[in-house]
Amino acid sequence: MRDRSESRYAAGALSPQRRESDLRRLREEEFDVLVIGGGVTGAGAALDAASRGLKVALIEVNDLASGTSSRSSKLIHGGLRYLEQLEFPLVHEALRERGLLATLLAPHLVRPVPFLVPLPQEAVVKKVWRRLYYGAGVALYDAFAGIIRQGRGMPLHKHLSAGGARRLFPSLREATTAGAIRYYDGQVDDARFVVTLARTAASLGAAVVTGVSARGLVRDAREVTGMTVADVSASGPAATGPAGSRGENVSASGPAASGPAGSRGENTANEWTIRARTVIAATGVWSSDVSSWLPDARVGLRVRASKGVHLVVPRSAITGEVGLILRTPKSVLFVIPWGGHWIIGTTDTEWTYDRAHPAASAKDIEYLLDEVNQVLERPLTTADIEGVYAGLRP
């Protein structure tokens, strides 16, 4: 727990001095909860446990939010498309959490951002049906968020004519736009959000240490009692395995020896055991690798990696004051204002290569440009692209 004589700001500082202190704690103390992985899930789990008075440690082999948690669409949203899949409890819970973040927990990080749902030009009957269909979905989205604005944190939706839509987004192709529905979702700096979670956990007494690699679980009979780890902060960029681990599949019997993706047997001088009553593996696409550390355990679902790609283009490439959400044959596509840029994404394709280095293919980029260009007056080209980033979803 935090020393009450120290400010929460000072108690949450993740300084070099704090790291050395927390490293000593990892070697000497036993924790109620040890979290492996410093992404949004791991940082959130650490904060939740620390806020309940538990003794918590969090380790991450690279930096906080260095993986998928900094490569998102940068939205706090309920998932408008999930309504069509009848995932009502999921959407309601997500929107309730969005409201809490926007109004109470993190209003300095989560802010409203407006989106247009463009309505295409088509026959009158189809046009009326589509507006009613989309309008009912957005109205239900607002209803799940709560009608009272004070608790919802976002303005209510509004129907727009074709002229009204193009006033807000002049780059919309006039020939294909019959109108739009404007609604709001939450926007967030994803990496800053994760760091804030981790610092808040640290302010409540959690030991938060980056540059620590998870090597394997420690067991007493069938009970997990801790994790073998190593301080790898001075050994250069991580060859990443599970989010709290690094390394190739190397053991004492040579490089070809198989083993968990996060194990490395050639360097054991700096290893020790963190003792913990509970170990949480918030390791994302490396979850199945962690399961392999329990060879006698029954493993349920196997985790596969799904790649999400985003393009970054300059704000001058598209004229608009709001974002767009577009239906595609595969899913939905966002066009999101982000400072002096637009973020366009995302994709959803299986990734079977190096999970530490997901990369966009020419096919991914072509797909995103083709889909967004269907509604833009001036089509984007590869020359407009300032950057591309990719993350992996489990």
C-alpha positions as a Markdown table, in Angstrom:
| # | Residue | x | y | z |
|---|---|---|---|---|
| 1 | Met | 0.0 | 0.0 | 0.0 |
| 2 | Arg | 1.0 | 3.6 | -0.6 |
| 3 | Asp | 2.7 | 5.6 | 2.1 |
| 4 | Arg | 0.0 | 8.2 | 3.0 |
| 5 | Ser | 2.6 | 10.9 | 3.6 |
| 6 | Glu | 3.7 | 10.7 | 0.0 |
| 7 | Ser | 1.6 | 12.3 | -2.8 |
| 8 | Arg | -0.1 | 10.0 | -5.3 |
| 9 | Tyr | 1.9 | 11.7 | -8.1 |
| 10 | Ala | 5.2 | 10.9 | -6.5 |
| 11 | Ala | 4.1 | 7.4 | -5.5 |
| 12 | Gly | 3.3 | 6.6 | -9.1 |
| 13 | Ala | 6.5 | 7.9 | -10.6 |
| 14 | Leu | 8.2 | 5.1 | -12.5 |
| 15 | Ser | 11.7 | 6.5 | -12.2 |
| 16 | Pro | 15.1 | 4.6 | -12.4 |
| 17 | Gln | 15.3 | 4.8 | -8.7 |
| 18 | Arg | 11.8 | 3.3 | -8.4 |
| 19 | Arg | 12.8 | 0.5 | -10.7 |
| 20 | Glu | 15.7 | -0.5 | -8.6 |
| 21 | Ser | 13.5 | -0.4 | -5.5 |
| 22 | Asp | 10.9 | -2.5 | -7.2 |
| 23 | Leu | 13.5 | -5.0 | -8.5 |
| 24 | Arg | 14.6 | -5.6 | -4.9 |
| 25 | Arg | 10.9 | -6.2 | -4.0 |
| 26 | Leu | 10.6 | -8.7 | -6.8 |
| 27 | Arg | 13.5 | -10.7 | -5.3 |
| 28 | Glu | 12.6 | -10.4 | -1.7 |
| 29 | Glu | 8.9 | -10.3 | -1.3 |
| 30 | Glu | 6.0 | -12.7 | -1.9 |
| 31 | Phe | 3.1 | -11.1 | -3.9 |
| 32 | Asp | -0.6 | -11.8 | -3.8 |
| 33 | Val | -0.8 | -11.2 | -7.6 |
| 34 | Leu | 1.9 | -11.3 | -10.3 |
| 35 | Val | 0.9 | -10.0 | -13.7 |
| 36 | Ile | 2.9 | -10.9 | -16.8 |
| 37 | Gly | 2.5 | -8.3 | -19.5 |
| 38 | Gly | 2.5 | -4.5 | -19.5 |
| 39 | Gly | -0.3 | -3.9 | -22.1 |
| 40 | Val | -3.7 | -2.5 | -21.3 |
| 41 | Thr | -5.0 | -5.8 | -20.0 |
| 42 | Gly | -2.0 | -6.4 | -17.7 |
| 43 | Ala | -1.9 | -2.8 | -16.4 |
| 44 | Gly | -5.7 | -2.9 | -15.8 |
| 45 | Ala | -5.5 | -6.1 | -13.9 |
| 46 | Ala | -2.6 | -4.8 | -11.8 |
| 47 | Leu | -4.6 | -1.6 | -11.0 |
| 48 | Asp | -7.8 | -3.6 | -10.1 |
| 49 | Ala | -5.9 | -5.9 | -7.8 |
| 50 | Ala | -3.8 | -3.1 | -6.2 |
| 51 | Ser | -7.0 | -1.0 | -5.6 |
| 52 | Arg | -8.4 | -3.9 | -3.6 |
| 53 | Gly | -5.4 | -3.8 | -1.2 |
| 54 | Leu | -3.6 | -6.8 | -2.7 |
| 55 | Lys | 0.2 | -6.9 | -3.0 |
| 56 | Val | 0.8 | -6.7 | -6.7 |
| 57 | Ala | 3.7 | -7.0 | -9.1 |
| 58 | Leu | 3.7 | -6.4 | -12.9 |
| 59 | Ile | 6.5 | -7.3 | -15.2 |
| 60 | Glu | 7.0 | -6.5 | -18.9 |
| 61 | Val | 10.0 | -7.5 | -21.1 |
| 62 | Asn | 9.9 | -4.3 | -23.3 |
| 63 | Asp | 8.2 | -1.1 | -22.4 |
| 64 | Leu | 4.6 | -0.5 | -21.2 |
| 65 | Ala | 2.2 | -0.6 | -24.2 |
| 66 | Ser | 5.0 | -1.5 | -26.5 |
| 67 | Gly | 2.8 | -4.0 | -28.4 |
| 68 | Thr | -0.8 | -4.0 | -29.6 |
| 69 | Ser | -1.8 | -1.6 | -26.8 |
| 70 | Ser | -0.1 | 1.3 | -28.7 |
| 71 | Arg | -1.2 | 0.1 | -32.2 |
| 72 | Ser | -5.0 | 0.4 | -31.9 |
| 73 | Ser | -7.6 | 2.6 | -33.5 |
| 74 | Lys | -7.3 | 4.8 | -30.4 |
| 75 | Leu | -10.9 | 4.5 | -29.5 |
| 76 | Ile | -12.9 | 3.8 | -26.4 |
| 77 | His | -16.1 | 2.5 | -28.0 |
| 78 | Gly | -18.8 | 0.0 | -27.4 |
| 79 | Gly | -18.6 | -1.6 | -30.9 |
| 80 | Leu | -21.4 | -0.3 | -33.0 |
| 81 | Arg | -21.1 | -3.2 | -35.3 |
| 82 | Tyr | -21.6 | -5.7 | -32.5 |
| 83 | Leu | -25.3 | -4.6 | -32.3 |
| 84 | Glu | -25.8 | -6.2 | -35.7 |
| 85 | Gln | -24.4 | -9.4 | -34.2 |
| 86 | Leu | -26.9 | -9.1 | -31.3 |
| 87 | Glu | -24.1 | -8.8 | -28.8 |
| 88 | Phe | -26.2 | -6.6 | -26.6 |
| 89 | Pro | -24.6 | -7.4 | -23.2 |
| 90 | Leu | -21.2 | -6.8 | -24.6 |
| 91 | Val | -22.1 | -3.4 | -26.1 |
| 92 | His | -24.0 | -2.3 | -23.0 |
| 93 | Glu | -21.0 | -3.1 | -20.7 |
| 94 | Ala | -18.5 | -1.4 | -23.0 |
| 95 | Leu | -20.6 | 1.7 | -23.3 |
| 96 | Arg | -21.1 | 1.9 | -19.5 |
| 97 | Glu | -17.3 | 1.7 | -19.1 |
| 98 | Arg | -16.9 | 4.3 | -21.8 |
| 99 | Gly | -19.2 | 6.6 | -19.8 |
| 100 | Leu | -17.3 | 6.1 | -16.6 |
| 101 | Leu | -14.0 | 6.8 | -18.3 |
| 102 | Ala | -15.2 | 9.9 | -20.1 |
| 103 | Thr | -17.0 | 11.4 | -17.0 |
| 104 | Leu | -15.4 | 10.1 | -13.9 |
| 105 | Leu | -12.3 | 8.0 | -14.2 |
| 106 | Ala | -10.2 | 9.6 | -17.0 |
| 107 | Pro | -12.0 | 12.6 | -18.6 |
| 108 | His | -8.5 | 14.0 | -19.2 |
| 109 | Leu | -7.7 | 11.1 | -21.4 |
| 110 | Val | -11.0 | 10.1 | -23.0 |
| 111 | Arg | -12.8 | 12.7 | -25.1 |
| 112 | Pro | -15.8 | 12.6 | -27.4 |
| 113 | Val | -15.1 | 12.4 | -31.2 |
| 114 | Pro | -17.9 | 12.7 | -33.7 |
| 115 | Phe | -18.4 | 10.1 | -36.5 |
| 116 | Leu | -20.6 | 10.0 | -39.6 |
| 117 | Val | -22.3 | 6.9 | -40.9 |
| 118 | Pro | -22.7 | 7.8 | -44.6 |
| 119 | Leu | -25.8 | 6.8 | -46.3 |
| 120 | Pro | -25.3 | 5.9 | -50.0 |
| 121 | Gln | -27.3 | 7.1 | -53.0 |
| 122 | Glu | -29.7 | 4.4 | -54.1 |
| 123 | Ala | -33.4 | 3.8 | -54.9 |
| 124 | Val | -35.8 | 5.7 | -52.7 |
| 125 | Val | -37.2 | 2.7 | -50.9 |
| 126 | Lys | -33.7 | 1.3 | -50.2 |
| 127 | Lys | -32.6 | 4.8 | -49.1 |
| 128 | Val | -35.5 | 5.1 | -46.6 |
| 129 | Trp | -34.9 | 1.5 | -45.3 |
| 130 | Arg | -31.2 | 2.0 | -44.8 |
| 131 | Arg | -31.7 | 5.3 | -42.9 |
| 132 | Leu | -34.3 | 3.6 | -40.6 |
| 133 | Tyr | -32.1 | 0.5 | -40.2 |
| 134 | Tyr | -28.9 | 2.4 | -39.4 |
| 135 | Gly | -30.8 | 5.0 | -37.4 |
| 136 | Ala | -32.4 | 2.3 | -35.2 |
| 137 | Gly | -28.9 | 0.8 | -34.6 |
| 138 | Val | -27.4 | 4.2 | -33.6 |
| 139 | Ala | -30.4 | 5.0 | -31.4 |
| 140 | Leu | -30.0 | 1.7 | -29.6 |
| 141 | Tyr | -26.3 | 2.4 | -29.2 |
| 142 | Asp | -27.2 | 5.7 | -27.5 |
| 143 | Ala | -29.9 | 4.0 | -25.4 |
| 144 | Phe | -27.4 | 1.4 | -24.1 |
| 145 | Ala | -25.0 | 4.3 | -23.2 |
| 146 | Gly | -27.8 | 6.0 | -21.2 |
| 147 | Ile | -30.0 | 8.8 | -22.2 |
| 148 | Ile | -28.8 | 11.3 | -19.5 |
| 149 | Arg | -25.8 | 13.0 | -21.0 |
| 150 | Gln | -24.1 | 13.6 | -17.6 |
| 151 | Gly | -23.5 | 9.8 | -17.2 |
| 152 | Arg | -23.0 | 8.9 | -20.8 |
| 153 | Gly | -20.2 | 11.4 | -21.5 |
| 154 | Met | -21.2 | 11.7 | -25.2 |
| 155 | Pro | -23.7 | 13.8 | -27.1 |
| 156 | Leu | -26.7 | 12.1 | -28.7 |
| 157 | His | -26.8 | 11.1 | -32.4 |
| 158 | Lys | -28.3 | 13.3 | -35.1 |
| 159 | His | -29.7 | 12.6 | -38.7 |
| 160 | Leu | -28.1 | 14.7 | -41.4 |
| 161 | Ser | -29.1 | 15.5 | -45.0 |
| 162 | Ala | -26.6 | 15.1 | -47.8 |
| 163 | Gly | -25.7 | 18.8 | -47.6 |
| 164 | Gly | -25.3 | 18.6 | -43.8 |
| 165 | Ala | -23.0 | 15.6 | -44.1 |
| 166 | Arg | -20.8 | 17.3 | -46.7 |
| 167 | Arg | -20.6 | 20.5 | -44.6 |
| 168 | Leu | -19.0 | 18.4 | -41.8 |
| 169 | Phe | -17.0 | 16.3 | -44.2 |
| 170 | Pro | -16.5 | 18.1 | -47.6 |
| 171 | Ser | -14.3 | 15.3 | -48.9 |
| 172 | Leu | -17.3 | 13.0 | -49.1 |
| 173 | Arg | -18.1 | 12.1 | -52.7 |
| 174 | Glu | -21.3 | 14.0 | -53.5 |
| 175 | Ala | -22.5 | 11.5 | -56.1 |
| 176 | Thr | -22.6 | 8.6 | -53.6 |
| 177 | Thr | -23.8 | 10.4 | -50.4 |
| 178 | Ala | -27.5 | 10.7 | -49.7 |
| 179 | Gly | -27.0 | 11.8 | -46.1 |
| 180 | Ala | -25.5 | 10.6 | -42.9 |
| 181 | Ile | -26.1 | 9.9 | -39.2 |
| 182 | Arg | -23.7 | 11.6 | -36.8 |
| 183 | Tyr | -22.9 | 9.8 | -33.5 |
| 184 | Tyr | -20.1 | 10.1 | -30.9 |
| 185 | Asp | -17.6 | 7.7 | -29.5 |
| 186 | Gly | -14.6 | 8.1 | -27.2 |
| 187 | Gln | -11.0 | 8.8 | -28.4 |
| 188 | Val | -7.9 | 8.1 | -26.3 |
| 189 | Asp | -4.1 | 8.1 | -26.6 |
| 190 | Asp | -3.8 | 4.4 | -26.1 |
| 191 | Ala | -0.2 | 4.3 | -24.9 |
| 192 | Arg | -0.7 | 7.2 | -22.5 |
| 193 | Phe | -3.8 | 5.4 | -21.2 |
| 194 | Val | -1.8 | 2.2 | -20.4 |
| 195 | Val | 1.0 | 4.2 | -18.7 |
| 196 | Thr | -1.6 | 6.0 | -16.6 |
| 197 | Leu | -3.1 | 2.7 | -15.5 |
| 198 | Ala | 0.4 | 1.4 | -14.6 |
| 199 | Arg | 1.4 | 4.5 | -12.7 |
| 200 | Thr | -1.9 | 4.5 | -10.8 |
| 201 | Ala | -1.3 | 0.9 | -9.8 |
| 202 | Ala | 2.2 | 1.9 | -8.7 |
| 203 | Ser | 0.8 | 4.7 | -6.7 |
| 204 | Leu | -1.2 | 2.1 | -4.8 |
| 205 | Gly | 1.9 | 0.1 | -4.0 |
| 206 | Ala | 2.3 | -2.2 | -7.0 |
| 207 | Ala | 5.8 | -3.1 | -8.1 |
| 208 | Val | 5.8 | -2.2 | -11.9 |
| 209 | Val | 9.0 | -3.2 | -13.6 |
| 210 | Thr | 9.9 | -3.2 | -17.3 |
| 211 | Gly | 12.9 | -5.0 | -18.8 |
| 212 | Val | 12.1 | -8.2 | -16.9 |
| 213 | Ser | 11.7 | -11.5 | -18.9 |
| 214 | Ala | 9.4 | -14.3 | -17.8 |
| 215 | Arg | 11.2 | -17.7 | -18.2 |
| 216 | Gly | 8.8 | -20.2 | -16.8 |
| 217 | Leu | 6.2 | -21.0 | -14.1 |
| 218 | Val | 7.2 | -22.3 | -10.7 |
| 219 | Arg | 5.0 | -25.0 | -9.2 |
| 220 | Asp | 4.5 | -26.9 | -6.0 |
| 221 | Ala | 2.8 | -30.1 | -7.0 |
| 222 | Arg | -0.1 | -28.8 | -9.2 |
| 223 | Glu | -0.2 | -25.3 | -7.6 |
| 224 | Val | 1.6 | -22.4 | -9.4 |
| 225 | Thr | 3.6 | -20.5 | -6.8 |
| 226 | Gly | 5.5 | -18.0 | -8.9 |
| 227 | Met | 7.5 | -17.3 | -12.0 |
| 228 | Thr | 11.2 | -17.7 | -13.0 |
| 229 | Val | 12.3 | -14.3 | -14.4 |
| 230 | Ala | 15.4 | -12.4 | -15.5 |
| 231 | Asp | 16.4 | -8.8 | -15.7 |
| 232 | Val | 17.2 | -8.2 | -19.3 |
| 233 | Ser | 17.2 | -4.4 | -19.4 |
| 234 | Ala | 20.8 | -4.1 | -20.2 |
| 235 | Ser | 20.9 | -6.8 | -22.9 |
| 236 | Gly | 19.5 | -4.7 | -25.8 |
| 237 | Pro | 16.2 | -4.9 | -27.7 |
| 238 | Ala | 14.0 | -7.9 | -26.8 |
| 239 | Ala | 13.5 | -10.9 | -29.0 |
| 240 | Thr | 10.0 | -11.0 | -27.6 |
| 241 | Gly | 8.1 | -14.1 | -26.5 |
| 242 | Pro | 5.1 | -13.8 | -24.1 |
| 243 | Ala | 4.5 | -10.1 | -23.2 |
| 244 | Gly | 6.6 | -10.5 | -20.0 |
| 245 | Ser | 9.2 | -12.7 | -21.6 |
| 246 | Arg | 11.8 | -12.7 | -24.3 |
| 247 | Gly | 14.0 | -15.1 | -26.2 |
| 248 | Glu | 14.5 | -17.7 | -28.8 |
| 249 | Asn | 13.7 | -21.4 | -28.2 |
| 250 | Val | 17.1 | -22.2 | -26.8 |
| 251 | Ser | 17.9 | -24.6 | -24.1 |
| 252 | Ala | 21.0 | -26.3 | -22.7 |
| 253 | Ser | 20.8 | -28.9 | -25.5 |
| 254 | Gly | 21.2 | -26.3 | -28.3 |
| 255 | Pro | 19.4 | -23.8 | -30.4 |
| 256 | Ala | 17.2 | -26.5 | -32.0 |
| 257 | Ala | 15.7 | -27.6 | -28.7 |
| 258 | Ser | 12.0 | -26.8 | -28.5 |
| 259 | Gly | 10.4 | -25.0 | -25.6 |
| 260 | Pro | 8.1 | -22.2 | -24.7 |
| 261 | Ala | 8.6 | -19.1 | -26.9 |
| 262 | Gly | 9.5 | -17.1 | -23.9 |
| 263 | Ser | 12.2 | -19.3 | -22.6 |
| 264 | Arg | 16.0 | -18.8 | -23.0 |
| 265 | Gly | 18.3 | -21.2 | -21.5 |
| 266 | Glu | 21.7 | -19.9 | -22.4 |
| 267 | Asn | 21.7 | -17.1 | -19.8 |
| 268 | Thr | 20.7 | -18.1 | -16.3 |
| 269 | Ala | 23.1 | -16.0 | -14.2 |
| 270 | Asn | 20.6 | -13.2 | -13.7 |
| 271 | Glu | 17.5 | -15.4 | -13.1 |
| 272 | Trp | 15.5 | -15.6 | -9.9 |
| 273 | Thr | 12.0 | -16.6 | -8.8 |
| 274 | Ile | 9.2 | -14.2 | -8.0 |
| 275 | Arg | 7.0 | -15.8 | -5.4 |
| 276 | Ala | 3.2 | -15.2 | -5.9 |
| 277 | Arg | 0.0 | -16.8 | -4.8 |
| 278 | Thr | -1.7 | -16.0 | -8.2 |
| 279 | Val | -0.1 | -15.4 | -11.6 |
| 280 | Ile | -2.0 | -13.6 | -14.3 |
| 281 | Ala | -0.7 | -14.1 | -17.9 |
| 282 | Ala | -1.9 | -11.0 | -19.7 |
| 283 | Thr | 0.1 | -12.0 | -22.7 |
| 284 | Gly | -2.2 | -11.5 | -25.6 |
| 285 | Val | -1.1 | -13.5 | -28.7 |
| 286 | Trp | 1.5 | -15.4 | -26.6 |
| 287 | Ser | -1.2 | -16.9 | -24.3 |
| 288 | Ser | -0.8 | -20.4 | -25.8 |
| 289 | Asp | 3.0 | -20.2 | -25.3 |
| 290 | Val | 2.4 | -19.6 | -21.6 |
| 291 | Ser | 0.0 | -22.6 | -21.5 |
| 292 | Ser | 2.9 | -24.7 | -22.8 |
| 293 | Trp | 4.6 | -24.1 | -19.5 |
| 294 | Leu | 1.9 | -26.3 | -18.0 |
| 295 | Pro | 2.3 | -29.5 | -20.0 |
| 296 | Asp | -0.1 | -31.5 | -17.8 |
| 297 | Ala | -2.8 | -28.9 | -17.8 |
| 298 | Arg | -5.9 | -29.1 | -20.0 |
| 299 | Val | -5.8 | -26.2 | -22.4 |
| 300 | Gly | -9.1 | -25.0 | -23.8 |
| 301 | Leu | -9.1 | -22.5 | -26.6 |
| 302 | Arg | -5.9 | -22.1 | -28.7 |
| 303 | Val | -5.0 | -18.4 | -29.4 |
| 304 | Arg | -4.3 | -17.4 | -32.9 |
| 305 | Ala | -3.0 | -13.9 | -34.0 |
| 306 | Ser | -5.2 | -11.6 | -36.0 |
| 307 | Lys | -3.4 | -8.6 | -37.6 |
| 308 | Gly | -4.9 | -5.2 | -37.6 |
| 309 | Val | -3.3 | -2.6 | -39.9 |
| 310 | His | -3.8 | 1.2 | -39.9 |
| 311 | Leu | -2.7 | 3.8 | -42.3 |
| 312 | Val | -1.7 | 7.3 | -41.3 |
| 313 | Val | -2.2 | 10.2 | -43.8 |
| 314 | Pro | -1.8 | 14.0 | -43.3 |
| 315 | Arg | -4.8 | 16.0 | -42.2 |
| 316 | Ser | -4.5 | 18.0 | -45.5 |
| 317 | Ala | -5.2 | 14.8 | -47.6 |
| 318 | Ile | -8.8 | 14.7 | -46.5 |
| 319 | Thr | -11.1 | 17.7 | -45.7 |
| 320 | Gly | -13.4 | 17.0 | -42.7 |
| 321 | Glu | -14.2 | 17.9 | -39.2 |
| 322 | Val | -15.5 | 14.5 | -38.1 |
| 323 | Gly | -14.6 | 10.8 | -38.5 |
| 324 | Leu | -16.2 | 8.2 | -40.7 |
| 325 | Ile | -17.3 | 4.6 | -40.0 |
| 326 | Leu | -17.9 | 2.6 | -43.2 |
| 327 | Arg | -19.4 | -0.8 | -43.9 |
| 328 | Thr | -17.1 | -3.1 | -45.8 |
| 329 | Pro | -17.6 | -6.7 | -47.1 |
| 330 | Lys | -15.4 | -8.0 | -44.2 |
| 331 | Ser | -16.2 | -5.7 | -41.3 |
| 332 | Val | -16.1 | -1.9 | -40.7 |
| 333 | Leu | -13.5 | 0.8 | -41.6 |
| 334 | Phe | -12.8 | 3.8 | -39.5 |
| 335 | Val | -11.4 | 7.2 | -40.8 |
| 336 | Ile | -10.4 | 8.9 | -37.6 |
| 337 | Pro | -9.1 | 12.4 | -37.0 |
| 338 | Trp | -5.9 | 12.3 | -34.9 |
| 339 | Gly | -4.2 | 15.7 | -34.4 |
| 340 | Gly | -2.6 | 16.7 | -37.7 |
| 341 | His | -3.3 | 13.3 | -39.2 |
| 342 | Trp | -6.0 | 10.8 | -40.2 |
| 343 | Ile | -5.9 | 7.2 | -39.1 |
| 344 | Ile | -7.5 | 4.7 | -41.5 |
| 345 | Gly | -8.2 | 1.2 | -40.4 |
| 346 | Thr | -8.4 | -1.6 | -39.6 |
| 347 | Thr | -7.9 | -5.0 | -41.1 |
| 348 | Asp | -8.5 | -8.5 | -39.7 |
| 349 | Thr | -6.3 | -11.2 | -41.2 |
| 350 | Glu | -4.4 | -14.1 | -39.7 |
| 351 | Trp | -0.7 | -13.6 | -38.9 |
| 352 | Thr | 1.5 | -16.7 | -38.7 |
| 353 | Tyr | 4.9 | -15.0 | -38.8 |
| 354 | Asp | 7.0 | -13.3 | -36.1 |
| 355 | Arg | 4.5 | -12.1 | -33.5 |
| 356 | Ala | 7.0 | -9.6 | -32.2 |
| 357 | His | 7.1 | -7.8 | -35.5 |
| 358 | Pro | 3.7 | -7.7 | -37.3 |
| 359 | Ala | 3.9 | -5.9 | -40.6 |
| 360 | Ala | 1.5 | -4.6 | -43.2 |
| 361 | Ser | 1.6 | -6.1 | -46.7 |
| 362 | Ala | 0.9 | -4.4 | -50.0 |
| 363 | Lys | -2.4 | -6.2 | -50.1 |
| 364 | Asp | -3.4 | -4.7 | -46.7 |
| 365 | Ile | -2.6 | -1.2 | -47.9 |
| 366 | Glu | -4.4 | -1.7 | -51.2 |
| 367 | Tyr | -7.5 | -3.0 | -49.4 |
| 368 | Leu | -7.7 | 0.0 | -47.0 |
| 369 | Leu | -7.2 | 2.5 | -49.8 |
| 370 | Asp | -9.8 | 0.8 | -52.1 |
| 371 | Glu | -12.4 | 0.8 | -49.3 |
| 372 | Val | -11.9 | 4.4 | -48.2 |
| 373 | Asn | -11.7 | 5.7 | -51.8 |
| 374 | Gln | -15.2 | 4.6 | -52.5 |
| 375 | Val | -16.6 | 7.5 | -50.4 |
| 376 | Leu | -13.9 | 10.2 | -51.0 |
| 377 | Glu | -14.1 | 12.9 | -53.6 |
| 378 | Arg | -10.3 | 12.8 | -54.1 |
| 379 | Pro | -9.0 | 9.3 | -53.9 |
| 380 | Leu | -6.0 | 8.6 | -51.7 |
| 381 | Thr | -2.8 | 7.0 | -53.2 |
| 382 | Thr | 0.2 | 5.4 | -51.6 |
| 383 | Ala | 2.0 | 8.8 | -52.0 |
| 384 | Asp | -0.4 | 10.2 | -49.4 |
| 385 | Ile | 0.6 | 7.7 | -46.7 |
| 386 | Glu | 2.9 | 9.1 | -44.0 |
| 387 | Gly | 3.0 | 5.9 | -41.9 |
| 388 | Val | 1.6 | 2.4 | -41.4 |
| 389 | Tyr | 1.4 | 0.4 | -38.2 |
| 390 | Ala | 0.1 | -3.1 | -37.3 |
| 391 | Gly | -0.9 | -4.8 | -34.1 |
| 392 | Leu | -2.0 | -8.3 | -33.3 |
| 393 | Arg | -5.2 | -9.2 | -31.6 |
| 394 | Pro | -5.7 | -12.6 | -29.9 |
